[in-house]
């Protein structure tokens, strides 16, 4: 059996809570030098990679700068920090709901991504928490959409991360959400919605298609107002992308503030914090796979369209 080569620890520290990029030079390719390979591999502007080499920003496993003329060796590891994109700060705090030696549970605000991706890097829950809490090895056990507020579970020890991620993969975490949407007195609730949802890579929206259901959501009423708004309790049994938003839209009561359903008006521009999606991850409940403790965490946030509908509609 072919033995997998171990990955050495990163020789560069995090920057603003963001890990350095790690590259491994692939086998089966013939390059004369490391520089020749990276110029073709990295999507950077003309001269950028050469400038990084000249400034000593690309290092090897020993932390020493690697020159562009270093002979190409398959399997060699390299590290560097990417230039962080210009990001508009998300001006809302992350509330720590629970912290112990194994996990950190936070109450995430709307508009803050869970983990670095695309144009959201330093302005993410993971990067901010690593920096604010001083826990560089913090990792996410699951993800919550950038536009959705509420509870997110992070792990403190990398060796334990898989155990918590497995809870979500195996659907052993009870999750409850709250949403504000139009009230339809003709809609029979509670009910369980089942459908097959497909999300294509590069396409903003997910859609329901024919086939075996892969998305199941329990939808329950949680009150309504004279102005035509309803509050709903949503309990997903599965975790398909945009599942709750798709199912509420299919019922004819799309969640307020949704830029994709039923009409695509997004993505929401950076810095536009008006009228957040009225969806909140209200509760997480699970048996801790490391300690055996029974946990139930509840978000302390409220949805503005329910508590202050006029201010929310005005974008305040």
C-alpha positions as CSV (number, residue, x, y, z in Angstrom):
1,X,0.0,0.0,0.0
2,X,1.3,3.5,-0.9
3,X,2.0,5.5,2.2
4,X,0.6,8.9,2.3
5,X,3.2,11.6,3.0
6,X,2.5,13.5,6.2
7,X,1.8,17.2,5.9
8,X,4.3,19.3,8.0
9,X,2.9,22.1,10.2
10,X,2.6,25.5,8.6
11,X,5.8,27.5,9.1
12,X,4.0,30.8,8.9
13,X,1.6,32.2,11.5
14,X,-2.0,33.2,10.8
15,X,-2.7,36.7,9.6
16,X,-5.8,38.3,10.9
17,X,-7.1,34.9,11.8
18,X,-6.5,33.5,8.3
19,X,-4.2,30.5,7.6
20,X,-1.4,30.7,5.1
21,X,-2.0,29.0,1.7
22,X,-0.4,25.6,1.5
23,X,0.6,24.2,-1.9
24,X,2.1,20.8,-2.7
25,X,4.0,20.4,-6.0
26,X,2.3,17.7,-7.9
27,X,3.9,14.6,-9.3
28,X,3.6,13.6,-13.0
29,X,4.5,17.1,-14.2
30,X,7.9,18.2,-15.4
31,X,8.9,21.8,-14.5
32,X,12.4,23.1,-14.4
33,X,11.9,25.4,-11.4
34,X,9.4,26.1,-8.6
35,X,8.9,29.6,-10.0
36,X,8.1,28.4,-13.5
37,X,5.4,26.1,-12.0
38,X,3.8,28.8,-9.7
39,X,3.6,31.4,-12.4
40,X,1.4,29.1,-14.4
41,X,-0.5,27.6,-11.5
42,X,-1.5,30.7,-9.5
43,X,-4.2,33.1,-10.8
44,X,-2.3,36.3,-10.2
45,X,-1.5,39.3,-12.3
46,X,1.7,39.7,-14.5
47,X,4.8,39.8,-12.3
48,X,2.9,39.2,-9.0
49,X,4.4,35.8,-8.4
50,X,7.9,37.0,-9.3
51,X,7.5,39.9,-6.8
52,X,6.4,37.4,-4.1
53,X,9.6,35.4,-4.7
54,X,11.8,38.5,-4.7
55,X,10.2,39.6,-1.3
56,X,10.8,36.2,0.3
57,X,7.0,35.7,0.8
58,X,7.0,32.1,-0.4
59,X,8.6,29.7,2.1
60,X,9.3,26.0,2.4
61,X,8.6,23.6,5.3
62,X,11.5,25.1,7.3
63,X,10.1,28.6,7.0
64,X,12.9,29.8,4.9
65,X,12.2,31.7,1.6
66,X,12.2,29.7,-1.5
67,X,13.7,31.3,-4.6
68,X,12.0,31.2,-8.0
69,X,15.0,29.3,-9.4
70,X,14.7,26.4,-6.9
71,X,14.6,23.1,-8.8
72,X,11.2,21.6,-9.0
73,X,10.7,18.6,-6.7
74,X,7.4,16.7,-6.8
75,X,5.8,16.6,-3.3
76,X,7.5,19.7,-2.0
77,X,5.4,21.9,0.2
78,X,5.2,25.6,0.0
79,X,3.4,28.3,2.0
80,X,2.5,31.9,1.5
81,X,-0.1,34.5,2.6
82,X,-2.5,35.6,-0.1
83,X,-3.3,39.3,-0.3
84,X,-6.5,39.8,1.6
85,X,-9.3,41.4,-0.5
86,X,-10.7,44.8,0.4
87,X,-13.6,43.9,2.7
88,X,-16.3,46.1,4.2
89,X,-16.3,45.4,7.9
90,X,-19.5,43.7,9.2
91,X,-20.4,46.1,12.0
92,X,-22.2,43.6,14.2
93,X,-20.7,41.6,17.1
94,X,-20.2,37.9,17.4
95,X,-21.8,36.8,20.7
96,X,-20.2,33.9,22.5
97,X,-22.9,31.7,23.9
98,X,-20.7,28.9,25.2
99,X,-17.0,28.2,25.5
100,X,-15.2,25.3,27.0
101,X,-12.0,23.4,26.3
102,X,-13.6,21.5,23.4
103,X,-16.1,23.8,21.7
104,X,-17.1,27.4,21.1
105,X,-20.7,28.2,20.2
106,X,-21.4,31.7,18.9
107,X,-24.5,33.7,17.9
108,X,-23.6,34.9,14.4
109,X,-25.0,38.1,13.0
110,X,-26.5,38.5,9.6
111,X,-24.1,39.3,6.7
112,X,-21.1,37.5,8.3
113,X,-19.8,34.4,6.5
114,X,-18.9,31.4,8.6
115,X,-15.6,30.5,7.0
116,X,-13.3,32.2,4.5
117,X,-14.5,31.8,0.9
118,X,-14.3,34.0,-2.2
119,X,-14.3,37.7,-1.3
120,X,-15.1,37.0,2.3
121,X,-11.9,36.2,4.2
122,X,-11.0,38.2,7.2
123,X,-14.6,39.3,7.6
124,X,-15.8,35.8,8.6
125,X,-16.8,34.3,11.9
126,X,-13.9,31.9,11.9
127,X,-11.2,34.5,11.3
128,X,-12.7,37.0,13.7
129,X,-13.0,34.4,16.5
130,X,-9.5,33.1,16.0
131,X,-8.3,36.7,16.4
132,X,-10.6,37.8,19.2
133,X,-10.4,34.7,21.3
134,X,-6.7,34.0,20.6
135,X,-7.4,30.4,19.5
136,X,-5.6,29.9,16.2
137,X,-6.6,26.3,15.8
138,X,-10.3,27.0,16.0
139,X,-12.3,25.3,13.3
140,X,-15.9,25.2,12.1
141,X,-17.9,22.1,12.7
142,X,-20.6,23.2,10.2
143,X,-21.6,26.3,8.3
144,X,-24.4,28.8,8.3
145,X,-25.2,30.9,5.3
146,X,-23.8,34.4,5.3
147,X,-27.2,36.0,5.2
148,X,-28.6,33.8,8.0
149,X,-28.1,34.7,11.7
150,X,-27.9,32.4,14.6
151,X,-25.9,29.6,16.3
152,X,-22.7,28.2,14.9
153,X,-20.5,25.5,16.5
154,X,-16.7,25.7,16.4
155,X,-14.2,23.2,17.7
156,X,-11.1,24.1,19.8
157,X,-8.9,21.1,19.1
158,X,-8.2,19.9,15.5
159,X,-8.1,16.3,16.6
160,X,-11.7,16.5,17.9
161,X,-13.1,18.4,14.9
162,X,-14.1,15.2,13.0
163,X,-16.2,13.9,15.9
164,X,-18.3,17.1,15.9
165,X,-18.5,17.3,12.1
166,X,-19.8,13.7,12.1
167,X,-22.7,14.8,14.4
168,X,-24.0,17.1,11.6
169,X,-23.2,14.6,8.8
170,X,-25.1,11.9,10.6
171,X,-28.0,14.2,11.5
172,X,-27.6,13.8,15.2
173,X,-27.9,17.5,15.9
174,X,-31.4,18.9,16.4
175,X,-31.7,22.3,14.8
176,X,-34.5,24.8,15.0
177,X,-34.9,27.9,13.0
178,X,-37.2,30.9,13.1
179,X,-38.4,32.8,10.1
180,X,-40.6,35.8,9.3
181,X,-42.7,35.6,6.1
182,X,-46.1,36.5,4.8
183,X,-49.0,35.1,6.7
184,X,-51.4,32.9,4.6
185,X,-54.5,31.8,6.6
186,X,-55.2,29.2,3.9
187,X,-51.9,27.5,4.4
188,X,-52.4,24.4,6.5
189,X,-49.8,24.1,9.2
190,X,-48.0,22.4,10.8
191,X,-46.8,20.2,7.9
192,X,-43.7,18.3,6.8
193,X,-42.3,19.4,3.4
194,X,-40.4,16.8,1.4
195,X,-38.8,17.4,-2.0
196,X,-35.7,16.9,-4.0
197,X,-33.4,20.0,-4.1
198,X,-30.5,20.5,-6.5
199,X,-28.0,23.3,-6.4
200,X,-25.7,23.5,-9.4
201,X,-22.2,24.9,-8.9
202,X,-22.0,28.5,-10.1
203,X,-25.8,29.0,-10.0
204,X,-27.1,31.3,-7.4
205,X,-30.4,29.5,-6.7
206,X,-31.3,25.9,-5.9
207,X,-34.4,24.3,-7.4
208,X,-36.8,21.5,-6.7
209,X,-36.8,18.7,-9.2
210,X,-38.5,15.4,-9.7
211,X,-37.0,12.4,-7.9
212,X,-36.5,10.9,-4.5
213,X,-36.7,13.5,-1.8
214,X,-33.4,14.6,-0.3
215,X,-34.8,17.6,1.7
216,X,-37.2,17.4,4.6
217,X,-38.4,20.3,6.7
218,X,-41.0,20.5,9.4
219,X,-42.9,23.9,9.2
220,X,-44.9,25.0,12.2
221,X,-46.8,28.3,12.9
222,X,-45.4,30.5,15.7
223,X,-47.8,33.4,15.5
224,X,-49.0,36.1,13.1
225,X,-49.7,39.8,13.1
226,X,-52.6,42.0,11.8
227,X,-50.2,43.5,9.3
228,X,-50.0,40.2,7.4
229,X,-46.7,38.9,8.7
230,X,-46.3,35.4,10.1
231,X,-43.6,33.9,12.3
232,X,-42.6,30.3,11.6
233,X,-40.7,27.6,13.4
234,X,-38.6,25.5,11.0
235,X,-37.1,22.1,11.9
236,X,-34.9,20.7,9.1
237,X,-34.3,17.0,9.0
238,X,-31.8,17.3,6.3
239,X,-29.2,20.0,5.3
240,X,-29.5,20.8,1.6
241,X,-28.2,24.2,0.4
242,X,-31.0,26.9,0.8
243,X,-33.4,24.2,1.9
244,X,-35.5,26.3,4.3
245,X,-35.6,29.2,1.8
246,X,-36.7,26.9,-1.1
247,X,-39.3,25.1,1.0
248,X,-40.9,28.3,2.3
249,X,-40.9,29.8,-1.2
250,X,-42.6,26.6,-2.4
251,X,-45.3,27.0,0.2
252,X,-46.1,30.5,-1.2
253,X,-44.6,32.3,1.9
254,X,-41.0,33.3,0.9
255,X,-38.9,34.5,3.8
256,X,-38.7,38.3,4.1
257,X,-35.4,39.8,2.8
258,X,-34.5,36.9,0.6
259,X,-32.6,38.2,-2.4
260,X,-33.0,34.9,-4.4
261,X,-36.5,33.5,-3.8
262,X,-38.9,34.0,-5.4
263,X,-37.1,36.6,-7.5
264,X,-33.3,36.9,-7.9
265,X,-32.2,40.4,-6.9
266,X,-28.9,39.5,-5.3
267,X,-26.2,38.7,-4.4
268,X,-26.4,41.3,-1.7
269,X,-23.7,43.9,-2.2
270,X,-20.9,44.2,0.4
271,X,-21.8,46.9,2.8
272,X,-25.5,46.8,2.2
273,X,-26.8,45.8,5.7
274,X,-30.4,46.8,5.1
275,X,-33.3,44.4,5.4
276,X,-31.4,41.2,6.4
277,X,-32.9,37.8,5.5
278,X,-35.4,37.1,8.2
279,X,-34.0,33.7,9.1
280,X,-32.5,32.8,12.4
281,X,-30.8,29.5,13.6
282,X,-32.6,29.6,16.9
283,X,-31.4,26.4,18.7
284,X,-28.8,23.6,18.6
285,X,-29.3,20.4,20.6
286,X,-26.9,17.5,20.7
287,X,-25.0,15.0,22.8
288,X,-21.4,16.1,23.0
289,X,-19.3,13.3,21.3
290,X,-16.3,14.0,23.5
291,X,-17.7,14.7,26.9
292,X,-21.1,13.0,26.7
293,X,-22.8,16.2,28.0
294,X,-26.3,16.9,26.7
295,X,-26.2,20.4,25.2
296,X,-29.0,22.8,24.2
297,X,-28.1,26.3,23.1
298,X,-30.5,29.1,22.2
299,X,-29.9,32.3,20.2
300,X,-30.7,35.5,22.0
301,X,-31.2,37.4,18.7
302,X,-34.6,38.5,17.4
303,X,-35.8,39.1,13.8
304,X,-36.3,42.8,13.1
305,X,-39.2,42.3,10.7
306,X,-41.2,40.8,13.6
307,X,-40.1,43.1,16.5
308,X,-39.7,46.3,14.5
309,X,-41.5,45.8,11.1
310,X,-41.6,49.5,10.2
311,X,-37.9,50.0,10.9
312,X,-37.0,46.9,9.1
313,X,-39.0,47.9,6.0
314,X,-37.3,51.3,6.0
315,X,-33.9,49.6,6.1
316,X,-32.9,51.1,9.4
